[in-house]
């Protein structure tokens, strides 16, 4: 996968994250595009040397979280105390130990393999959930009439995914 493709997927994920923040009342809908664009710009400029997909995804999500805090006004209130901008921070090392990193990679590999075994409808439900698509939009895309039907199907899909992954408890995306 080329970097431009990765950035396009990351941008889509960041826009989904921004929509969830809008629903939570933390940012305005006008700020979603700015959040995505600014996050990608930081990745392209500051972390151009990073090529590993997992690292780019982790950095992109972390940068978008920090940018969202900035947009929500939290950063301005705390800037006097910390004085650290996300653009000036080095985010490549946030303290993951090698065993934690290995466990995360293995869990990701198990999840990818399990998702491939799901039916088309479940894969689409998982994809929409991962992208942060609102329930109303998911209802339209999947042609469900009631939110309860979608939630029931989503629950069944995640239960199947959990079993396929061989993990007890809930599946976290």
VMD Tcl script that builds the backbone (N, CA, C; Angstrom):
set m [mol new atoms 519]
animate dup $m
set s [atomselect $m all]
$s set {name element resname resid chain x y z} {
  {N N UNK 1 A 0.849 -1.172 0.000}
  {CA C UNK 1 A 0.000 0.000 0.000}
  {C C UNK 1 A 0.901 1.244 0.000}
  {N N UNK 2 A 0.621 2.177 -0.893}
  {CA C UNK 2 A 1.430 3.382 -0.985}
  {C C UNK 2 A 0.995 4.395 0.074}
  {N N UNK 3 A 1.917 5.346 0.334}
  {CA C UNK 3 A 1.648 6.330 1.378}
  {C C UNK 3 A 0.402 7.159 1.085}
  {N N UNK 4 A 0.192 7.513 -0.182}
  {CA C UNK 4 A -0.993 8.306 -0.533}
  {C C UNK 4 A -2.274 7.537 -0.221}
  {N N UNK 5 A -2.277 6.238 -0.489}
  {CA C UNK 5 A -3.442 5.416 -0.170}
  {C C UNK 5 A -3.649 5.342 1.333}
  {N N UNK 6 A -2.542 5.191 2.064}
  {CA C UNK 6 A -2.621 5.141 3.521}
  {C C UNK 6 A -3.175 6.455 4.060}
  {N N UNK 7 A -2.672 7.582 3.533}
  {CA C UNK 7 A -3.147 8.885 3.989}
  {C C UNK 7 A -4.628 9.068 3.654}
  {N N UNK 8 A -5.079 8.567 2.508}
  {CA C UNK 8 A -6.496 8.676 2.144}
  {C C UNK 8 A -7.361 7.876 3.127}
  {N N UNK 9 A -6.914 6.670 3.476}
  {CA C UNK 9 A -7.659 5.859 4.449}
  {C C UNK 9 A -7.639 6.509 5.829}
  {N N UNK 10 A -6.486 7.035 6.213}
  {CA C UNK 10 A -6.383 7.716 7.508}
  {C C UNK 10 A -7.297 8.935 7.551}
  {N N UNK 11 A -7.325 9.678 6.445}
  {CA C UNK 11 A -8.164 10.861 6.383}
  {C C UNK 11 A -9.630 10.476 6.570}
  {N N UNK 12 A -10.049 9.389 5.923}
  {CA C UNK 12 A -11.420 8.903 6.057}
  {C C UNK 12 A -11.721 8.533 7.511}
  {N N UNK 13 A -10.769 7.883 8.160}
  {CA C UNK 13 A -10.937 7.489 9.568}
  {C C UNK 13 A -10.999 8.722 10.476}
  {N N UNK 14 A -10.173 9.718 10.187}
  {CA C UNK 14 A -10.144 10.939 10.996}
  {C C UNK 14 A -11.459 11.701 10.824}
  {N N UNK 15 A -11.995 11.725 9.600}
  {CA C UNK 15 A -13.288 12.381 9.372}
  {C C UNK 15 A -14.382 11.670 10.181}
  {N N UNK 16 A -14.354 10.337 10.221}
  {CA C UNK 16 A -15.311 9.581 11.041}
  {C C UNK 16 A -15.169 9.920 12.513}
  {N N UNK 17 A -13.919 10.026 12.966}
  {CA C UNK 17 A -13.652 10.410 14.354}
  {C C UNK 17 A -14.208 11.815 14.609}
  {N N UNK 18 A -14.009 12.714 13.648}
  {CA C UNK 18 A -14.517 14.083 13.789}
  {C C UNK 18 A -16.034 14.112 13.888}
  {N N UNK 19 A -16.709 13.259 13.099}
  {CA C UNK 19 A -18.173 13.197 13.169}
  {C C UNK 19 A -18.631 12.769 14.563}
  {N N UNK 20 A -17.911 11.821 15.156}
  {CA C UNK 20 A -18.302 11.381 16.497}
  {C C UNK 20 A -18.102 12.516 17.502}
  {N N UNK 21 A -17.083 13.337 17.297}
  {CA C UNK 21 A -16.868 14.482 18.186}
  {C C UNK 21 A -17.963 15.534 18.010}
  {N N UNK 22 A -18.442 15.692 16.778}
  {CA C UNK 22 A -19.539 16.627 16.525}
  {C C UNK 22 A -20.791 16.145 17.248}
  {N N UNK 23 A -21.070 14.831 17.150}
  {CA C UNK 23 A -22.246 14.273 17.844}
  {C C UNK 23 A -22.125 14.459 19.351}
  {N N UNK 24 A -20.904 14.409 19.857}
  {CA C UNK 24 A -20.677 14.599 21.287}
  {C C UNK 24 A -20.641 16.062 21.695}
  {N N UNK 25 A -20.738 16.964 20.726}
  {CA C UNK 25 A -20.754 18.390 21.008}
  {C C UNK 25 A -19.388 18.980 21.316}
  {N N UNK 26 A -18.317 18.258 20.984}
  {CA C UNK 26 A -16.973 18.749 21.308}
  {C C UNK 26 A -16.400 19.682 20.250}
  {N N UNK 27 A -16.759 19.466 18.984}
  {CA C UNK 27 A -16.315 20.365 17.919}
  {C C UNK 27 A -17.493 20.645 17.005}
  {N N UNK 28 A -17.323 21.639 16.134}
  {CA C UNK 28 A -18.366 21.990 15.172}
  {C C UNK 28 A -18.166 21.173 13.894}
  {N N UNK 29 A -19.226 20.951 13.150}
  {CA C UNK 29 A -19.126 20.156 11.921}
  {C C UNK 29 A -18.216 20.832 10.897}
  {N N UNK 30 A -18.105 22.163 10.945}
  {CA C UNK 30 A -17.222 22.887 10.028}
  {C C UNK 30 A -15.747 22.556 10.282}
  {N N UNK 31 A -15.442 22.067 11.479}
  {CA C UNK 31 A -14.057 21.793 11.855}
  {C C UNK 31 A -13.562 20.413 11.431}
  {N N UNK 32 A -14.447 19.557 10.934}
  {CA C UNK 32 A -14.054 18.183 10.606}
  {C C UNK 32 A -12.975 18.157 9.527}
  {N N UNK 33 A -13.193 18.904 8.445}
  {CA C UNK 33 A -12.218 18.906 7.351}
  {C C UNK 33 A -10.879 19.478 7.815}
  {N N UNK 34 A -10.929 20.530 8.642}
  {CA C UNK 34 A -9.693 21.101 9.173}
  {C C UNK 34 A -8.938 20.086 10.020}
  {N N UNK 35 A -9.672 19.360 10.843}
  {CA C UNK 35 A -9.064 18.336 11.692}
  {C C UNK 35 A -8.337 17.296 10.843}
  {N N UNK 36 A -9.010 16.802 9.813}
  {CA C UNK 36 A -8.407 15.780 8.950}
  {C C UNK 36 A -7.201 16.343 8.207}
  {N N UNK 37 A -7.366 17.519 7.612}
  {CA C UNK 37 A -6.279 18.103 6.819}
  {C C UNK 37 A -5.058 18.417 7.675}
  {N N UNK 38 A -5.267 19.032 8.827}
  {CA C UNK 38 A -4.147 19.388 9.701}
  {C C UNK 38 A -3.424 18.147 10.214}
  {N N UNK 39 A -4.164 17.101 10.518}
  {CA C UNK 39 A -3.551 15.862 10.994}
  {C C UNK 39 A -2.678 15.235 9.912}
  {N N UNK 40 A -3.180 15.198 8.691}
  {CA C UNK 40 A -2.417 14.619 7.581}
  {C C UNK 40 A -1.191 15.476 7.274}
  {N N UNK 41 A -1.323 16.788 7.349}
  {CA C UNK 41 A -0.178 17.676 7.090}
  {C C UNK 41 A 0.939 17.422 8.106}
  {N N UNK 42 A 0.582 17.279 9.374}
  {CA C UNK 42 A 1.599 16.987 10.399}
  {C C UNK 42 A 2.282 15.660 10.094}
  {N N UNK 43 A 1.491 14.658 9.707}
  {CA C UNK 43 A 2.072 13.352 9.357}
  {C C UNK 43 A 3.036 13.474 8.174}
  {N N UNK 44 A 2.614 14.191 7.136}
  {CA C UNK 44 A 3.442 14.307 5.939}
  {C C UNK 44 A 4.719 15.092 6.198}
  {N N UNK 45 A 4.625 16.143 6.980}
  {CA C UNK 45 A 5.793 17.000 7.191}
  {C C UNK 45 A 6.719 16.488 8.284}
  {N N UNK 46 A 6.149 16.190 9.420}
  {CA C UNK 46 A 6.983 15.857 10.566}
  {C C UNK 46 A 7.392 14.389 10.605}
  {N N UNK 47 A 6.543 13.518 10.086}
  {CA C UNK 47 A 6.804 12.086 10.181}
  {C C UNK 47 A 6.961 11.440 8.806}
  {N N UNK 48 A 7.539 12.171 7.868}
  {CA C UNK 48 A 7.750 11.642 6.514}
  {C C UNK 48 A 8.654 10.412 6.528}
  {N N UNK 49 A 9.510 10.310 7.537}
  {CA C UNK 49 A 10.440 9.181 7.627}
  {C C UNK 49 A 9.764 7.893 8.094}
  {N N UNK 50 A 8.548 7.984 8.649}
  {CA C UNK 50 A 7.843 6.806 9.139}
  {C C UNK 50 A 7.182 6.112 7.953}
  {N N UNK 51 A 7.463 4.818 7.776}
  {CA C UNK 51 A 6.907 4.076 6.640}
  {C C UNK 51 A 6.026 2.906 7.070}
  {N N UNK 52 A 6.156 2.459 8.296}
  {CA C UNK 52 A 5.379 1.299 8.761}
  {C C UNK 52 A 3.910 1.679 8.892}
  {N N UNK 53 A 3.042 0.872 8.311}
  {CA C UNK 53 A 1.608 1.134 8.321}
  {C C UNK 53 A 1.066 1.277 9.738}
  {N N UNK 54 A 1.446 0.359 10.624}
  {CA C UNK 54 A 0.935 0.397 11.993}
  {C C UNK 54 A 1.330 1.698 12.695}
  {N N UNK 55 A 2.567 2.128 12.454}
  {CA C UNK 55 A 3.069 3.348 13.075}
  {C C UNK 55 A 2.333 4.576 12.526}
  {N N UNK 56 A 2.097 4.608 11.213}
  {CA C UNK 56 A 1.385 5.731 10.613}
  {C C UNK 56 A -0.050 5.816 11.136}
  {N N UNK 57 A -0.708 4.688 11.264}
  {CA C UNK 57 A -2.074 4.678 11.787}
  {C C UNK 57 A -2.089 5.181 13.224}
  {N N UNK 58 A -1.178 4.672 14.034}
  {CA C UNK 58 A -1.112 5.084 15.443}
  {C C UNK 58 A -0.823 6.579 15.553}
  {N N UNK 59 A 0.141 7.058 14.770}
  {CA C UNK 59 A 0.474 8.477 14.807}
  {C C UNK 59 A -0.692 9.332 14.301}
  {N N UNK 60 A -1.338 8.892 13.225}
  {CA C UNK 60 A -2.460 9.651 12.675}
  {C C UNK 60 A -3.596 9.794 13.664}
  {N N UNK 61 A -3.902 8.714 14.348}
  {CA C UNK 61 A -4.977 8.761 15.341}
  {C C UNK 61 A -4.586 9.661 16.507}
  {N N UNK 62 A -3.355 9.515 16.971}
  {CA C UNK 62 A -2.887 10.340 18.103}
  {C C UNK 62 A -2.869 11.819 17.733}
  {N N UNK 63 A -2.397 12.137 16.544}
  {CA C UNK 63 A -2.352 13.531 16.101}
  {C C UNK 63 A -3.759 14.092 15.994}
  {N N UNK 64 A -4.693 13.318 15.430}
  {CA C UNK 64 A -6.068 13.806 15.301}
  {C C UNK 64 A -6.710 14.017 16.671}
  {N N UNK 65 A -6.368 13.161 17.636}
  {CA C UNK 65 A -6.897 13.362 18.991}
  {C C UNK 65 A -6.388 14.677 19.573}
  {N N UNK 66 A -5.105 14.928 19.400}
  {CA C UNK 66 A -4.534 16.172 19.925}
  {C C UNK 66 A -5.080 17.390 19.183}
  {N N UNK 67 A -5.223 17.273 17.879}
  {CA C UNK 67 A -5.784 18.374 17.103}
  {C C UNK 67 A -7.243 18.626 17.506}
  {N N UNK 68 A -7.987 17.556 17.779}
  {CA C UNK 68 A -9.384 17.710 18.201}
  {C C UNK 68 A -9.465 18.429 19.542}
  {N N UNK 69 A -8.559 18.076 20.454}
  {CA C UNK 69 A -8.529 18.783 21.743}
  {C C UNK 69 A -8.258 20.260 21.522}
  {N N UNK 70 A -7.370 20.541 20.583}
  {CA C UNK 70 A -7.057 21.929 20.263}
  {C C UNK 70 A -8.305 22.631 19.728}
  {N N UNK 71 A -9.008 21.993 18.819}
  {CA C UNK 71 A -10.223 22.582 18.258}
  {C C UNK 71 A -11.303 22.763 19.316}
  {N N UNK 72 A -11.356 21.874 20.277}
  {CA C UNK 72 A -12.386 21.953 21.311}
  {C C UNK 72 A -12.099 23.051 22.326}
  {N N UNK 73 A -10.946 23.640 22.238}
  {CA C UNK 73 A -10.632 24.732 23.147}
  {C C UNK 73 A -9.901 24.294 24.398}
  {N N UNK 74 A -9.737 23.004 24.601}
  {CA C UNK 74 A -9.038 22.539 25.792}
  {C C UNK 74 A -7.571 22.943 25.758}
  {N N UNK 75 A -6.982 22.867 24.592}
  {CA C UNK 75 A -5.553 23.153 24.481}
  {C C UNK 75 A -5.253 24.612 24.828}
  {N N UNK 76 A -6.144 25.519 24.416}
  {CA C UNK 76 A -5.901 26.929 24.725}
  {C C UNK 76 A -5.899 27.182 26.237}
  {N N UNK 77 A -6.799 26.499 26.952}
  {CA C UNK 77 A -6.836 26.694 28.400}
  {C C UNK 77 A -5.606 26.115 29.079}
  {N N UNK 78 A -5.049 25.048 28.515}
  {CA C UNK 78 A -3.906 24.387 29.131}
  {C C UNK 78 A -2.572 24.858 28.569}
  {N N UNK 79 A -2.592 25.603 27.464}
  {CA C UNK 79 A -1.348 26.005 26.807}
  {C C UNK 79 A -0.469 26.844 27.727}
  {N N UNK 80 A -1.078 27.625 28.587}
  {CA C UNK 80 A -0.279 28.440 29.489}
  {C C UNK 80 A 0.511 27.568 30.461}
  {N N UNK 81 A -0.069 26.431 30.843}
  {CA C UNK 81 A 0.622 25.549 31.785}
  {C C UNK 81 A 1.651 24.660 31.095}
  {N N UNK 82 A 1.283 24.092 29.931}
  {CA C UNK 82 A 2.195 23.161 29.273}
  {C C UNK 82 A 3.060 23.830 28.222}
  {N N UNK 83 A 2.448 24.724 27.440}
  {CA C UNK 83 A 3.184 25.416 26.403}
  {C C UNK 83 A 3.701 24.510 25.298}
  {N N UNK 84 A 3.156 23.315 25.151}
  {CA C UNK 84 A 3.635 22.377 24.149}
  {C C UNK 84 A 2.579 22.218 23.062}
  {N N UNK 85 A 2.986 22.456 21.827}
  {CA C UNK 85 A 2.104 22.291 20.689}
  {C C UNK 85 A 2.267 20.891 20.127}
  {N N UNK 86 A 1.212 20.363 19.514}
  {CA C UNK 86 A 1.317 19.044 18.895}
  {C C UNK 86 A 2.331 19.068 17.756}
  {N N UNK 87 A 2.475 20.214 17.100}
  {CA C UNK 87 A 3.440 20.334 16.013}
  {C C UNK 87 A 4.880 20.276 16.520}
  {N N UNK 88 A 5.101 20.667 17.779}
  {CA C UNK 88 A 6.448 20.672 18.351}
  {C C UNK 88 A 6.762 19.410 19.142}
  {N N UNK 89 A 5.792 18.542 19.314}
  {CA C UNK 89 A 5.975 17.344 20.122}
  {C C UNK 89 A 6.465 16.192 19.261}
  {N N UNK 90 A 7.291 15.325 19.843}
  {CA C UNK 90 A 7.716 14.110 19.171}
  {C C UNK 90 A 6.829 12.984 19.676}
  {N N UNK 91 A 5.978 12.469 18.798}
  {CA C UNK 91 A 4.994 11.473 19.203}
  {C C UNK 91 A 5.393 10.058 18.813}
  {N N UNK 92 A 6.602 9.875 18.273}
  {CA C UNK 92 A 6.975 8.542 17.804}
  {C C UNK 92 A 7.131 7.556 18.942}
  {N N UNK 93 A 7.439 8.026 20.150}
  {CA C UNK 93 A 7.598 7.103 21.273}
  {C C UNK 93 A 6.627 7.478 22.378}
  {N N UNK 94 A 5.519 6.739 22.459}
  {CA C UNK 94 A 4.571 7.008 23.550}
  {C C UNK 94 A 4.634 5.900 24.585}
  {N N UNK 95 A 5.726 5.148 24.570}
  {CA C UNK 95 A 5.987 4.222 25.650}
  {C C UNK 95 A 5.493 2.803 25.495}
  {N N UNK 96 A 5.168 2.352 24.292}
  {CA C UNK 96 A 4.767 0.957 24.150}
  {C C UNK 96 A 5.982 0.055 24.312}
  {N N UNK 97 A 5.830 -0.913 25.162}
  {CA C UNK 97 A 6.905 -1.887 25.354}
  {C C UNK 97 A 6.876 -2.875 24.191}
  {N N UNK 98 A 8.003 -3.520 23.911}
  {CA C UNK 98 A 8.048 -4.475 22.795}
  {C C UNK 98 A 7.013 -5.596 22.916}
  {N N UNK 99 A 6.773 -6.090 24.130}
  {CA C UNK 99 A 5.789 -7.159 24.289}
  {C C UNK 99 A 4.370 -6.654 24.014}
  {N N UNK 100 A 4.086 -5.404 24.391}
  {CA C UNK 100 A 2.778 -4.824 24.105}
  {C C UNK 100 A 2.600 -4.614 22.600}
  {N N UNK 101 A 3.659 -4.172 21.955}
  {CA C UNK 101 A 3.616 -3.964 20.516}
  {C C UNK 101 A 3.391 -5.287 19.784}
  {N N UNK 102 A 4.102 -6.329 20.199}
  {CA C UNK 102 A 3.937 -7.647 19.595}
  {C C UNK 102 A 2.520 -8.166 19.804}
  {N N UNK 103 A 2.006 -8.002 21.008}
  {CA C UNK 103 A 0.637 -8.446 21.308}
  {C C UNK 103 A -0.375 -7.706 20.434}
  {N N UNK 104 A -0.177 -6.404 20.261}
  {CA C UNK 104 A -1.081 -5.619 19.425}
  {C C UNK 104 A -1.018 -6.078 17.969}
  {N N UNK 105 A 0.172 -6.363 17.474}
  {CA C UNK 105 A 0.314 -6.842 16.098}
  {C C UNK 105 A -0.347 -8.202 15.917}
  {N N UNK 106 A -0.176 -9.078 16.890}
  {CA C UNK 106 A -0.800 -10.402 16.811}
  {C C UNK 106 A -2.320 -10.293 16.863}
  {N N UNK 107 A -2.822 -9.419 17.740}
  {CA C UNK 107 A -4.270 -9.222 17.857}
  {C C UNK 107 A -4.819 -8.648 16.550}
  {N N UNK 108 A -4.083 -7.727 15.942}
  {CA C UNK 108 A -4.498 -7.151 14.666}
  {C C UNK 108 A -4.541 -8.222 13.579}
  {N N UNK 109 A -3.525 -9.069 13.542}
  {CA C UNK 109 A -3.487 -10.145 12.542}
  {C C UNK 109 A -4.660 -11.110 12.742}
  {N N UNK 110 A -4.962 -11.451 14.009}
  {CA C UNK 110 A -6.099 -12.330 14.288}
  {C C UNK 110 A -7.407 -11.665 13.859}
  {N N UNK 111 A -7.517 -10.358 14.109}
  {CA C UNK 111 A -8.735 -9.634 13.766}
  {C C UNK 111 A -8.920 -9.594 12.246}
  {N N UNK 112 A -7.856 -9.305 11.520}
  {CA C UNK 112 A -7.944 -9.252 10.062}
  {C C UNK 112 A -8.370 -10.618 9.514}
  {N N UNK 113 A -7.753 -11.688 10.019}
  {CA C UNK 113 A -8.102 -13.036 9.569}
  {C C UNK 113 A -9.561 -13.360 9.901}
  {N N UNK 114 A -10.010 -12.952 11.080}
  {CA C UNK 114 A -11.394 -13.222 11.489}
  {C C UNK 114 A -12.381 -12.413 10.651}
  {N N UNK 115 A -12.050 -11.157 10.364}
  {CA C UNK 115 A -12.944 -10.319 9.562}
  {C C UNK 115 A -13.101 -10.901 8.166}
  {N N UNK 116 A -12.038 -11.458 7.627}
  {CA C UNK 116 A -12.117 -12.079 6.293}
  {C C UNK 116 A -13.067 -13.270 6.282}
  {N N UNK 117 A -13.279 -13.899 7.436}
  {CA C UNK 117 A -14.171 -15.054 7.521}
  {C C UNK 117 A -15.634 -14.655 7.716}
  {N N UNK 118 A -15.869 -13.394 8.054}
  {CA C UNK 118 A -17.241 -12.928 8.233}
  {C C UNK 118 A -17.944 -12.818 6.884}
  {N N UNK 119 A -19.257 -12.843 6.907}
  {CA C UNK 119 A -20.031 -12.630 5.691}
  {C C UNK 119 A -19.929 -11.181 5.243}
  {N N UNK 120 A -20.365 -10.921 4.018}
  {CA C UNK 120 A -20.272 -9.579 3.441}
  {C C UNK 120 A -20.986 -8.534 4.295}
  {N N UNK 121 A -22.198 -8.849 4.767}
  {CA C UNK 121 A -22.965 -7.886 5.555}
  {C C UNK 121 A -22.250 -7.548 6.864}
  {N N UNK 122 A -21.721 -8.557 7.535}
  {CA C UNK 122 A -21.000 -8.309 8.791}
  {C C UNK 122 A -19.724 -7.502 8.541}
  {N N UNK 123 A -19.031 -7.808 7.452}
  {CA C UNK 123 A -17.819 -7.031 7.137}
  {C C UNK 123 A -18.169 -5.562 6.914}
  {N N UNK 124 A -19.295 -5.321 6.247}
  {CA C UNK 124 A -19.708 -3.943 6.003}
  {C C UNK 124 A -20.106 -3.255 7.310}
  {N N UNK 125 A -20.778 -3.959 8.188}
  {CA C UNK 125 A -21.154 -3.400 9.492}
  {C C UNK 125 A -19.904 -3.052 10.297}
  {N N UNK 126 A -18.923 -3.943 10.320}
  {CA C UNK 126 A -17.669 -3.688 11.040}
  {C C UNK 126 A -16.943 -2.501 10.416}
  {N N UNK 127 A -16.921 -2.436 9.088}
  {CA C UNK 127 A -16.238 -1.330 8.400}
  {C C UNK 127 A -16.882 0.012 8.749}
  {N N UNK 128 A -18.213 0.060 8.703}
  {CA C UNK 128 A -18.914 1.306 9.025}
  {C C UNK 128 A -18.682 1.708 10.472}
  {N N UNK 129 A -18.672 0.736 11.368}
  {CA C UNK 129 A -18.412 1.016 12.782}
  {C C UNK 129 A -17.010 1.564 12.955}
  {N N UNK 130 A -16.044 0.946 12.288}
  {CA C UNK 130 A -14.644 1.374 12.384}
  {C C UNK 130 A -14.470 2.800 11.869}
  {N N UNK 131 A -15.217 3.149 10.821}
  {CA C UNK 131 A -15.124 4.489 10.253}
  {C C UNK 131 A -15.886 5.528 11.064}
  {N N UNK 132 A -16.646 5.072 12.061}
  {CA C UNK 132 A -17.376 6.014 12.908}
  {C C UNK 132 A -18.641 6.550 12.255}
  {N N UNK 133 A -19.211 5.789 11.323}
  {CA C UNK 133 A -20.427 6.221 10.630}
  {C C UNK 133 A -21.592 6.221 11.617}
  {N N UNK 134 A -22.364 7.286 11.587}
  {CA C UNK 134 A -23.514 7.429 12.477}
  {C C UNK 134 A -24.540 6.338 12.190}
  {N N UNK 135 A -25.321 5.995 13.210}
  {CA C UNK 135 A -26.323 4.940 13.083}
  {C C UNK 135 A -27.313 5.250 11.964}
  {N N UNK 136 A -27.763 6.501 11.862}
  {CA C UNK 136 A -28.716 6.865 10.806}
  {C C UNK 136 A -28.137 6.615 9.421}
  {N N UNK 137 A -26.871 6.988 9.231}
  {CA C UNK 137 A -26.220 6.763 7.938}
  {C C UNK 137 A -26.033 5.272 7.677}
  {N N UNK 138 A -25.673 4.516 8.709}
  {CA C UNK 138 A -25.494 3.072 8.555}
  {C C UNK 138 A -26.825 2.406 8.199}
  {N N UNK 139 A -27.921 2.864 8.809}
  {CA C UNK 139 A -29.245 2.323 8.489}
  {C C UNK 139 A -29.546 2.490 7.000}
  {N N UNK 140 A -29.244 3.672 6.463}
  {CA C UNK 140 A -29.507 3.942 5.049}
  {C C UNK 140 A -28.615 3.087 4.152}
  {N N UNK 141 A -27.329 3.042 4.472}
  {CA C UNK 141 A -26.389 2.293 3.632}
  {C C UNK 141 A -26.686 0.802 3.614}
  {N N UNK 142 A -27.109 0.269 4.758}
  {CA C UNK 142 A -27.367 -1.169 4.863}
  {C C UNK 142 A -28.820 -1.527 4.587}
  {N N UNK 143 A -29.651 -0.498 4.375}
  {CA C UNK 143 A -31.073 -0.672 4.067}
  {C C UNK 143 A -31.837 -1.375 5.193}
  {N N UNK 144 A -31.560 -0.943 6.419}
  {CA C UNK 144 A -32.337 -1.410 7.568}
  {C C UNK 144 A -33.413 -0.372 7.858}
  {N N UNK 145 A -34.547 -0.829 8.380}
  {CA C UNK 145 A -35.628 0.095 8.704}
  {C C UNK 145 A -35.552 0.609 10.138}
  {N N UNK 146 A -35.057 -0.235 11.047}
  {CA C UNK 146 A -35.037 0.137 12.462}
  {C C UNK 146 A -33.630 0.031 13.023}
  {N N UNK 147 A -33.308 0.965 13.922}
  {CA C UNK 147 A -32.006 0.954 14.579}
  {C C UNK 147 A -31.828 -0.315 15.408}
  {N N UNK 148 A -32.923 -0.802 15.988}
  {CA C UNK 148 A -32.836 -2.015 16.810}
  {C C UNK 148 A -32.378 -3.210 15.980}
  {N N UNK 149 A -32.835 -3.276 14.720}
  {CA C UNK 149 A -32.399 -4.366 13.841}
  {C C UNK 149 A -30.906 -4.277 13.562}
  {N N UNK 150 A -30.438 -3.060 13.314}
  {CA C UNK 150 A -29.003 -2.861 13.062}
  {C C UNK 150 A -28.181 -3.222 14.296}
  {N N UNK 151 A -28.617 -2.772 15.465}
  {CA C UNK 151 A -27.879 -3.063 16.699}
  {C C UNK 151 A -27.837 -4.565 16.981}
  {N N UNK 152 A -28.949 -5.246 16.723}
  {CA C UNK 152 A -29.002 -6.690 16.930}
  {C C UNK 152 A -28.029 -7.398 15.977}
  {N N UNK 153 A -28.058 -7.005 14.709}
  {CA C UNK 153 A -27.161 -7.614 13.719}
  {C C UNK 153 A -25.699 -7.291 14.065}
  {N N UNK 154 A -25.437 -6.045 14.473}
  {CA C UNK 154 A -24.072 -5.645 14.845}
  {C C UNK 154 A -23.575 -6.489 16.017}
  {N N UNK 155 A -24.450 -6.700 16.987}
  {CA C UNK 155 A -24.075 -7.511 18.148}
  {C C UNK 155 A -23.733 -8.939 17.715}
  {N N UNK 156 A -24.566 -9.509 16.861}
  {CA C UNK 156 A -24.302 -10.869 16.374}
  {C C UNK 156 A -22.995 -10.939 15.594}
  {N N UNK 157 A -22.732 -9.917 14.792}
  {CA C UNK 157 A -21.476 -9.881 14.019}
  {C C UNK 157 A -20.268 -9.816 14.946}
  {N N UNK 158 A -20.348 -8.990 15.974}
  {CA C UNK 158 A -19.220 -8.877 16.898}
  {C C UNK 158 A -19.046 -10.135 17.742}
  {N N UNK 159 A -20.145 -10.784 18.067}
  {CA C UNK 159 A -20.037 -12.058 18.789}
  {C C UNK 159 A -19.322 -13.086 17.916}
  {N N UNK 160 A -19.688 -13.136 16.639}
  {CA C UNK 160 A -19.031 -14.073 15.707}
  {C C UNK 160 A -17.561 -13.703 15.558}
  {N N UNK 161 A -17.275 -12.425 15.429}
  {CA C UNK 161 A -15.890 -11.971 15.304}
  {C C UNK 161 A -15.078 -12.375 16.534}
  {N N UNK 162 A -15.666 -12.201 17.701}
  {CA C UNK 162 A -14.981 -12.578 18.943}
  {C C UNK 162 A -14.668 -14.068 18.952}
  {N N UNK 163 A -15.644 -14.881 18.561}
  {CA C UNK 163 A -15.415 -16.332 18.527}
  {C C UNK 163 A -14.334 -16.694 17.509}
  {N N UNK 164 A -14.382 -16.066 16.341}
  {CA C UNK 164 A -13.378 -16.355 15.313}
  {C C UNK 164 A -11.975 -15.950 15.756}
  {N N UNK 165 A -11.899 -14.898 16.556}
  {CA C UNK 165 A -10.598 -14.451 17.058}
  {C C UNK 165 A -10.128 -15.302 18.224}
  {N N UNK 166 A -11.046 -16.037 18.816}
  {CA C UNK 166 A -10.679 -16.876 19.957}
  {C C UNK 166 A -10.446 -16.085 21.218}
  {N N UNK 167 A -11.123 -14.948 21.345}
  {CA C UNK 167 A -10.953 -14.098 22.521}
  {C C UNK 167 A -12.238 -14.051 23.334}
  {N N UNK 168 A -12.112 -14.183 24.646}
  {CA C UNK 168 A -13.289 -14.015 25.491}
  {C C UNK 168 A -13.595 -12.524 25.643}
  {N N UNK 169 A -14.815 -12.199 26.003}
  {CA C UNK 169 A -15.171 -10.814 26.256}
  {C C UNK 169 A -15.512 -10.077 24.978}
  {N N UNK 170 A -15.470 -8.748 25.056}
  {CA C UNK 170 A -15.870 -7.907 23.951}
  {C C UNK 170 A -14.716 -7.711 22.976}
  {N N UNK 171 A -15.065 -7.466 21.715}
  {CA C UNK 171 A -14.079 -7.147 20.692}
  {C C UNK 171 A -13.975 -5.635 20.637}
  {N N UNK 172 A -12.764 -5.118 20.747}
  {CA C UNK 172 A -12.542 -3.675 20.676}
  {C C UNK 172 A -11.922 -3.330 19.335}
  {N N UNK 173 A -12.549 -2.355 18.639}
  {CA C UNK 173 A -11.979 -1.874 17.371}
  {C C UNK 173 A -11.290 -0.572 17.586}
}
mol reanalyze $m
mol bondsrecalc $m
mol representation Tube
mol addrep $m
